[in-house]
Amino acid sequence: MTNFIEPLDTSRQFQFNRRVALSDTDPSGRLRLDACARFLQDVAAFDAIDADISEIGIWVLRQNKIFVEELPTYGTEVNAKTYLTGSGRAWVERTSVISRVDSEQVLVRARALWVLTNSLTGVPISVPKSLYAIYGPLATLHKVTIRDGKRQSLPDQAFKFDWQIRFSDQDILAHLNNAIYLEALEEVLHQQQIKLTTNQRMSCQITYRESTSYEDPSDTYFLTTEGDGAPAVSIYFAKDGLVRTTIDLKILS
């Protein structure tokens, strides 16, 4: 797994507790991956509101690297915590942690890149210096770069599968909500009979390059591979053969 940066004493940290609800679990009772992504999304959004940085522009999730040590089950009380660990010209890196409340055992860690955009045009804008005064020096110590290359072409061997985007799947920007993408991953895991256990270690990277919406849907494809005795699954949301969003799940030993 990637190295994670711990917060400094001077770092702003935001956190909240909640229980894993019935709507968060699969039939086995484990936390679904889309619900896990929603927990991480919520703690970031609530922090932005609490720190009063939600009005300086629209924060758009560009990439999320999620590392799972264990998936909690129905009724488990968990703590979600977030803090900034890096930044670039128009983006910040958030590290977020989900842990058990009773034992403080870390269950999930994530590193996400959030791009600040103009609320009217959607164009990336520079992160104001006032934000770093709020979050502390750790937010500027780690310089993060984003490289925009050509759009990835859909792999020839990827299989198309029927996954319907619903109007209710959209968020306040009228885009497919970040966490909803992982519902497609859960569906493919079920169809391919890949069962995730609660104590299974895994990594999941989601890269958002272009939005999908109810009015502008993507075609959905998947590809499964086998490496070191463990399956890996990739999901592609594409239009006209070019990939908009990619999910890469790897089961770890």
C-alpha positions in Angstrom: 0.0 0.0 0.0 1.0 3.6 -0.5 2.5 5.5 2.4 0.1 7.7 4.2 0.8 11.0 5.8 -0.3 11.4 9.4 -1.7 14.8 10.5 0.4 17.3 12.4 -0.6 18.9 15.7 -1.2 22.1 13.7 -3.4 20.4 11.1 -7.0 21.1 10.9 -8.9 17.8 11.3 -12.6 17.2 10.8 -14.4 14.1 11.9 -17.8 12.6 12.7 -19.1 9.2 14.0 -21.9 7.2 12.4 -23.1 3.6 12.3 -23.2 1.4 9.2 -26.9 1.4 8.2 -29.0 -1.1 6.4 -28.8 1.0 3.3 -25.0 0.8 3.3 -24.7 -3.0 3.2 -24.9 -5.9 0.8 -26.9 -9.1 1.7 -24.0 -10.4 3.7 -24.0 -7.4 5.9 -20.7 -5.9 4.8 -20.3 -2.2 3.9 -20.6 -1.8 0.2 -17.8 0.0 -1.7 -20.2 2.7 -2.9 -21.3 3.3 0.6 -17.7 3.5 1.7 -17.0 6.1 -1.0 -20.0 8.0 0.2 -18.7 8.1 3.8 -15.4 9.5 2.5 -17.3 12.0 0.2 -19.4 13.2 3.1 -16.6 13.8 5.6 -14.8 15.9 2.9 -18.0 17.9 2.0 -18.9 18.5 5.7 -15.4 19.7 6.4 -15.5 22.2 3.5 -18.8 23.5 4.9 -17.6 23.7 8.5 -14.3 25.4 7.4 -16.3 27.8 5.3 -14.4 27.0 2.1 -17.4 25.7 0.2 -18.3 29.1 -1.2 -15.0 29.9 -2.8 -15.8 27.7 -5.8 -17.0 24.2 -6.6 -14.8 21.3 -5.4 -14.7 18.5 -8.0 -13.3 15.1 -7.2 -10.6 14.1 -9.7 -9.1 11.0 -8.2 -9.7 8.8 -5.2 -7.3 6.1 -4.0 -9.0 3.9 -1.4 -7.2 1.3 0.6 -9.2 -1.2 2.6 -7.9 -3.2 5.5 -11.4 -4.4 6.6 -15.0 -3.5 5.7 -17.2 -3.0 8.7 -20.6 -4.7 9.0 -24.1 -3.5 9.7 -24.4 -1.7 13.0 -20.7 -1.0 13.5 -20.0 2.5 14.8 -17.3 4.1 12.7 -15.4 7.4 12.8 -14.6 9.2 9.6 -11.8 11.8 9.7 -10.2 14.0 7.1 -7.3 16.5 6.8 -5.3 18.1 4.0 -1.9 16.5 3.1 -0.9 18.3 -0.1 -1.8 20.8 -2.7 -1.2 22.2 -6.2 -2.1 25.3 -8.1 -5.9 24.5 -8.3 -6.3 21.4 -6.2 -5.7 19.9 -2.8 -5.0 16.4 -1.6 -7.2 15.1 1.2 -6.3 12.1 3.4 -9.3 10.5 5.0 -9.5 7.6 7.5 -12.4 5.4 8.6 -11.8 3.6 11.9 -13.8 1.7 14.5 -15.0 3.9 17.3 -14.6 1.2 20.0 -11.0 0.1 19.2 -9.8 2.9 16.9 -8.7 0.2 14.5 -8.1 1.7 11.0 -10.4 0.1 8.5 -10.0 2.3 5.4 -7.6 5.0 4.3 -8.0 7.2 1.2 -6.1 9.9 -0.6 -8.2 12.1 -2.9 -7.5 15.0 -5.2 -10.1 17.7 -5.2 -10.0 20.4 -7.9 -11.3 23.9 -7.2 -13.4 25.2 -10.1 -15.3 28.4 -10.9 -18.9 27.9 -9.9 -20.1 29.5 -13.1 -17.7 28.3 -15.8 -16.4 25.0 -14.3 -12.8 26.1 -15.1 -10.1 25.3 -12.5 -9.1 28.3 -10.4 -6.2 28.9 -8.0 -6.5 27.8 -4.4 -6.5 30.9 -2.3 -3.7 31.3 0.3 -6.4 31.8 3.0 -7.2 28.1 2.8 -3.7 27.1 3.9 -4.0 29.3 7.0 -7.1 27.3 7.9 -5.6 23.8 7.3 -2.0 24.3 8.5 1.4 23.9 6.9 1.0 20.2 6.0 -1.3 21.2 3.2 1.6 23.0 1.4 4.5 20.6 2.3 3.5 17.9 -0.2 3.3 19.3 -3.7 0.8 17.5 -5.9 0.8 17.5 -9.7 -1.9 16.5 -12.1 -0.9 15.5 -15.6 -3.6 15.8 -18.3 -2.7 13.5 -21.2 -4.8 12.1 -24.0 -8.1 10.5 -23.1 -7.7 6.7 -22.6 -9.2 4.6 -25.3 -11.5 1.8 -24.3 -9.6 -1.5 -24.2 -10.6 -3.9 -27.0 -11.1 -6.8 -24.6 -13.5 -4.9 -22.3 -17.1 -6.3 -22.1 -20.1 -4.0 -22.2 -22.7 -4.6 -19.6 -26.1 -3.0 -19.0 -26.1 -0.5 -16.2 -28.8 2.1 -16.1 -28.1 5.6 -14.8 -31.1 6.9 -12.9 -32.1 10.6 -12.6 -31.8 10.2 -8.8 -28.2 9.2 -9.1 -27.2 12.8 -10.0 -25.8 15.2 -7.4 -26.2 19.0 -7.0 -24.1 19.6 -10.1 -26.4 17.3 -12.2 -23.5 14.9 -12.6 -23.5 11.2 -11.6 -22.6 11.3 -7.9 -19.0 10.3 -7.2 -20.0 7.4 -5.0 -22.6 6.0 -7.4 -19.9 4.9 -9.9 -19.0 2.2 -7.4 -22.5 0.7 -7.6 -21.5 -0.5 -11.0 -18.4 -2.1 -9.5 -20.6 -3.9 -6.9 -22.8 -5.1 -9.7 -19.9 -6.5 -11.7 -18.5 -8.2 -8.7 -21.8 -10.0 -8.2 -22.2 -10.9 -11.8 -18.7 -12.3 -12.0 -19.2 -14.2 -8.6 -16.3 -12.3 -7.0 -17.2 -12.3 -3.3 -15.6 -9.7 -1.0 -15.3 -10.7 2.6 -15.2 -8.2 5.5 -11.5 -8.8 6.3 -10.3 -8.7 2.7 -7.6 -6.2 1.9 -8.0 -4.4 -1.3 -7.2 -1.1 -3.2 -9.6 0.8 -5.4 -8.6 3.7 -7.5 -11.2 5.9 -9.2 -10.1 8.5 -11.8 -12.7 11.0 -12.9 -11.8 12.7 -16.2 -15.1 13.8 -17.6 -18.6 13.8 -16.0 -21.5 11.5 -16.8 -25.1 12.5 -16.3 -28.6 11.4 -16.9 -28.9 13.6 -20.0 -25.4 12.6 -21.2 -24.9 9.0 -20.1 -21.8 6.8 -20.6 -21.6 3.3 -21.8 -20.3 1.0 -19.1 -17.7 -1.8 -19.6 -15.7 -4.1 -17.4 -12.6 -6.2 -17.6 -11.5 -8.9 -15.1 -7.9 -10.2 -14.8 -6.1 -12.6 -12.5 -2.8 -11.6 -10.9 -0.9 -13.4 -8.2 -3.9 -15.6 -7.6 -6.2 -12.7 -6.8 -8.7 -11.1 -9.2 -8.6 -7.5 -10.4 -11.6 -5.7 -11.9 -11.6 -2.6 -14.0 -14.8 -0.6 -14.9 -14.9 1.9 -17.7 -17.4 4.6 -18.3 -17.0 5.7 -21.9 -18.5 7.6 -24.7 -17.6 7.2 -28.4 -14.8 4.9 -27.4 -13.1 7.3 -25.0 -13.0 6.7 -21.3 -14.5 9.3 -19.0 -14.0 7.5 -15.7 -12.1 4.4 -14.6 -12.3 2.2 -11.5 -9.5 -0.2 -10.8 -10.0 -2.7 -8.0 -7.2 -5.0 -6.8 -7.6 -7.7 -4.2 -4.5 -7.8 -2.0 -3.0 -10.8 -0.3 
